[in-house]
Amino acid sequence: MEIPVILYGVVLDPTSNSPIVILKDEMTKRILPIWIGIFEANAIAMKLEGVSTPRPMTHDLLKSTIEALGGKIERIVVDDLDGGTFYGKIYIKRDDEVIKIDSRPSDAIALAVRTSVPMFVEEKVFKEASIVETGGEAIEGGSLKDWLENLSPEKLGKYKM
């Protein structure tokens, strides 16, 4: 089952300085942290912060290409977790056909923020890798739990490039 999520923020892991995208199920307050690459984090953060570039960035180019070929991105889904690697899909509608494209979740999210399409996470992924907020605190998840418990919404809101 696909669970709707919002992009809660992009932050840096204080231990490794690796970017983490945080997806949140607002209904159950589950949080899904996904470690991503610096370039994808920059692509997401630039769009969230309204930074424009003189030439199209990779995700802007992909969006334009899909649209020029008559497609429309409908949604993205983080649909699997295997050996610590997250997997995703981009759903593109063209005419009466829906095409599923395999994607890294970070690239799918970068496209989603450019097209304002809904984002989803499969329930099985949440069961394996989520953290649950209760009363402002996160439970489960080991050392990440401790780190996220001390993050305020303001700190989760922006990724500093």
Order of alpha helices (4+ residues) and beta strands (2+ residues): beta-beta-beta-alpha-alpha-beta-beta-beta-alpha-beta-alpha-beta-beta-alpha-alpha
